[in-house]
Amino acid sequence: MNSKNYLSPWAMNVSPSPTLAVDAKAKALKAAGEDVCGFGAGEPDFDTPEFIKQAGTQALADGKTKYAPAGGIPELRQALAEQYQEHGVIAEANPAQVIVSPGGKYSCYLAILATCGPGDEVIIPAPYWVSYPEMVKLAGATPKVILAGDDQGFKISADQIEESLSPATKLIILNSPSNPTGCLYEREEMEQIVDLACRKDLLIMSDEIYEYLLYDGSIHYRPASFSEEAAERVITVSGFSKTFSMTGWRLGTLVANPAISKAVASLQSQTTSNATTFAQYGALAAVQNWSQAMDAVNEMLVHFDRRRLKLFDGLNAIEGVSCLRSQGAFYLFPKISGLGMGSEEFSNQLLEKEKVAVVSGHAFGAEGYVRLSYATADEIIDKGLDRLHEFCSNFEF
């Protein structure tokens, strides 16, 4: 029997995460003794703040090792609901509207799975996070990609979305600050998209996982806070992974209207049951001690900002490479098409010849670019830029 007959249509059509694949390849080379400069992983290189780790440890000591309610421990959901009420995302601090999931990635998937199915189309702006199209396909829906290049600041407009609408369009995905570009939508840009969603009876999934990682005085806007109708239509997804360097804790959050949040909780109850119980107490410590938590974040941001500017200047100093200055997250997305080489070939040769790991823009729906994460040590950035200069100096202009 052909082995593919064992697999479902979903398993046969889904692609593995290219960012995790690049990171795994870089780690394998390092394990083999190679000196690799890794810019692939979207993971802070700092430890989780100590007081959050202590809260998780204390939860273990207190026996918080049993099943939790599917939507999350009540204390955490209540604390998050109060915080989102302060942000204007929900009108009342209703914990039933908040779902805690095992990772922001799973929160995104549940948002899509709860609202989209066969026959539905989902608008995905490109460059996009690599998992969005795959999640849409896993829900049985159809991804509809709209490209916005660096000439648009990597941001699609409401007009572009409206031109792409069909009777099947159900959901628009927004990600601000963005992975992979670090771009940030201005309030007016986002208001126009929200207004379109209201006029055309559409939902929005707003992925705000990088909401606190901002630079140059930039402001993050939450589309659910714009109006009562926006709050009804917007599913806000975030989590603790990036902000508090808690990637391995696997804790994501989702806030939506009561009908959607109830459906998400039901889906989670039948899949993962709940996010890890004792890990949620670490997250609770972060929310209940917000000032202390943000002190730790701001300390990380000092290092991220320095690295951002160093990498930005270094990339733009390479002939044939151009890069926009990111406003959030911890990525840069330089254009390398001026070198006369495709993104995949560039990334593969760069790793093979110079042992520098970047992610091809093709993985993000944007050929001609590559993504570099500056969530890595300064010495890696310095060494990696030297190798990039050496690699690109071999191209003729």
N, C-alpha and C positions, 0 to 999 in steps of 0.2 A: 504494500500500500504506500502511495506517495505520502511523505511525511506531512505535507501541507494539508492533507485531508483531516488531520487531527486538530487543525486550528480553526478558530472562528473567523468570520470576516473581519471582526474588529482587530484580532491579533495579527492577521495577515496584512492589514492596511496601516497599522500604526507604526511609526518610526521611532527608534530609540533616541533619547536626548543627545544631541550633538555636543552640547556643552559638557555634559557628564562624560561623554566619550573622549573629548579632548583632555579633560582633567585626568581621566583614568590612564590615557596614553602617556601623559607627562609624568604621572606618578610611577608608571611602570618603567619609564626610562630612568627616572631618578633612582628607583630601586635597583636598577642594573648598573648603577654607578655613573650615569651621565649627569653632567652639570646643566640642568634644564632651568630656563627662566619661564615660569608659568604665569601667563596672563589670562588663563581660561576660566577659572572658577569664580563664580559670583558669591564669594564667601568671605566675610571679614576675617582678617588674620589675627584679630584680638580675641582674648578669652571672654567668656560671659562674665559680666560684673559679679564680683564676689558675693554681694549680698543676695543676688538672685540664686546663685549656686547654693548658698547656705540655706535658703528657703526650700529648695528642692531636697537638699540633704535632710533637713528637719522633717519634711513631709514623709520621707522614707522612714526616718526614726520613729515617727508617730504612727506608722502603719498605714499610710495613705497609698496602699498598693492594691486596692480592689477596683472593681468596675465603678465608673462614674456615670452620671446621666449622659445620654448620647450627645446632648448639646453643650456639655461642659459643666464643671462644678458651679453651683449656684453663686458662690461668692465672686468668682471671676466674671461670670456673665453679668452680674449686677454692677460690678465695678466698671466693666467695659460699657454697659448701657448708660451709666451716668456720664462717662467720658464722652461718648458719642452724642449724648443729649447736649452737653456743653458745646460740642462742635457744630450743633445744629443738624446733625445727620438724621436723628430721630426726634420726634416731638416730645416724647415722654421716655423716661428711663425704664423701658420695658425689657427685662432680661430675656424674654421669649423671642425677641427679635435678633438676639445675638447668639451665634453658634461658634463654638471653639472646635476646631478640627485638627487632625494630625498634619499640620503644615499648610502654609499659604497656597501651595500648589494644589493640595486637595480641596481647599476652600474654593479655589477657582473652578476646579472640575465639578464640584457639587453645585456651584452656581449655574454652570452651563447645563449640567445633567437635569437639574430641577426645572429648567425653563425651556429647554430646546430638545427637539427630537427629529425624526425623519420628516422631510418636507420643509424644515425650517432652514433659513440662511442666517449666518452670523457675520457681521461686518468686523473685519480685523485689520487695523491699520498696520502697515509695514513701513519700517522695520518693526517686527513683533518679537515678543518672547517666544522662544522655540516651541513651547508646549501648547500655546493657544490653538493652533489649527488641529493638532492631534487630539486635544480634548473635545473639540467640536465634532470631529469625526467619530470619536468614541461614543458620543451621545447620539450618533446617527444623523446629525445635522450636517450642513454644508458650509465650509468656511468660504468667505468672499473677501479676498485680500485687496486693499487699496494702498498703493505705494505713495509715500511722501519722502522725497529725497532731501539731501542737505540744503537744497535751494529753498525748501519750505521749513527748514529747521526741524525736519523729520516729523512734522505734525500735519495730520490731515485736517481738512476744513469741513465745515458743515455742508458746504456746497458739493464737495467731492462725495460725501456720504449720500446726500440726497440724489445725486446723479446715479448712484449705484444701487439704490433701493429697488426692490421688487416686491410683489405681493407676498413673497415667502420670507422677507426679512423680519427677524424676531428680536435680535439682540445686537448691540454695538459694544465692542470691547474697547475700553480706554485704559491706558497705563501711564500715569504721570506721578512722579518722575519715571522715565522710561528705562526699561531694559530692552534693547542694548545701547540706547543712544545717550541716556542721561538728560533728554530734553524734558521740558516742563511746559504744560499748557497754561497760557495766561487765562485769567478769569473770563474775559470776553470771548475768547476762542472756545472755552468749555461751555459757556452759557449758550452760545449759538448751537452747539451740538445737543445740549439738553433740551433746548427749545424745539429743535427738530424732532427729537425723540417723543416729546409731548404731543407735537402736532401729528406725528405719524403713528402714534400708538406703539412705540417701541420700548424695549427695556435696555438698560445700560449696565454692564458690569464694569465697575471702576476698581482696577487693581492698584491699591495704594500702599504696597508693601515697602516702598522706599520713601514714604511721606515725610520722614524726619531727617533724611539725609539730603540736605540742601546747602547750596553755596551762593556766594555773591549777593546775599540778601534776598534770595528768591523766596517766593511764597507758594505754598502748596494749597490748591483749592479743591474742596470736596464737593463734587457735583450734587450729591444728595442733599446738601445744605442750602441749595439755591431757592427752593420753594417746596410747598407741601406736595405738589404733584411730582417734583423731582425725587423727593424722599420715597414716594410710592413706586417710582419706576427704576431707581438706581439700586443696584446690589453692590455694597461696598465691601471689598475684600482687602484684608491686610494681615498682619501677623507679627511675631516677635523675632523672626529669624535674622533679618538684616539689621534692624535698628539696634538690637541688643546683643548681636553676635551669638544668637541662639539657634543656629541652623540645625544642629543635631538634636535639639529638644523637640522638633517637629510640632510647632504650635501655630496654627493659622486662625484667623477670625473672619467672620462674615456677618454683615448686618443688612437686613432686608425687611420688606413689609411682612406682616404676620403670616400671610399665606405662603410666601416663598420660604421664609425661615422655618416654618413648620414642615414644609416638604423637604428642605435640606436636612433637618434633624431626623426625619424618617429615613431618608436615604442613608445617612450616616449610621443610624441604628442597625441597618441591614448590611452594612459593609464593614466599617472599622469598629463598630460599637461606640467607641469614644477615644478622644485623645488621651495620651498617657496621663494617668491621674496625678502622680506626684510631680510631673513636669508642670502641670497647670498651677501648682502652688508657687513655683518659681515665677511664672508669669504674673500671678496675683501680687507677689511682692513688688514686681516692677510697676504695676498699675497703682498700687496703694502707696508706693513711695516714689511718685512720679518725678519729683524734683531731684532726688538722688539718682534715679535712673537716667534722667536727661543730662545730668552732670557727666555721667559715664559716656553717654552718646556724644556730647559736645567735645569731650576729650578725644574720642575717636575721630571726630570730624576735623579736628586740627590736623591730624596726620593724613586723613583722606584728602583734605584740601591741598596740602603741600604736595602730595603725590600727584593729584589731579593736574596741577599747574606744571609740575616738572614733566609729566608724561605728555601733556598738551603741547608744551613748548618744544619738547624733543621730537615729537611726531611731525610737527609743522616745519621743523628744520630739515627734514628729509626731502630731497628733491623728488617730485612725483607723488608725494603724499600730502593730503590736506585734511584737516580735522576741525570740526566745530567744538566750541568750548561747552562742556556739559554743565548743567545747572543742578543736577541731583544724582542720586544713586552713587555707584562707583565704577562707571564704565566710560570709555571713549570709543567712538565708532568712526575711525578715519577712513577716508576714501583712498583706495589704492589702485583704482582703475587707470590712473595716469601712468602706471608702471607697465601697462600693456599685458597684464597677466590676470586671469580669473581668480576669484577669491579662494576657491578650493585649492587650486594649484599653488597659489601664494602661501596659504597656510601650511600645506603639506611640505613644500620645499623649505619654508622657514624653519619648521620643526626638524626636518631631516638634516639640513645643512648647518643651521646656527643654533639648534636646540632651544628655540623660542616658541612657546605654545600660545597661539591666539585662536579665536574661533572665526571661521569663515562667515562672511555676511550672508552667504547663500542660505545658511541655517536660519537666518532671521528674515528671510524673504527679501533681501536687499543685496543683489550681486554687485560686486565692485567695492565692497567695504569689508572690514574685519573688526571684530570686537576685542578690546583689551580691558581687563579688569585691573584697576589700580588698588584693589584690596590686597595688596602684597607689599613686601618690605621695600624700603627705599633702595637698598643695594641691588635688589632684583630689577627694579625699574632702571637704575643706572646701567647695569650690565646688559639688560635687554635692549635698551636704546642703542648702546654701542653695537650690539650684534645686528639690530635692525638697520642701522646706518651702513654697516659693512655689507649686509645682504642686498640692500637697495642700491648701493653704489655700483653694483655690477650691471644695472639696467642702463640702456642707452636712451638718450632723449634727443 
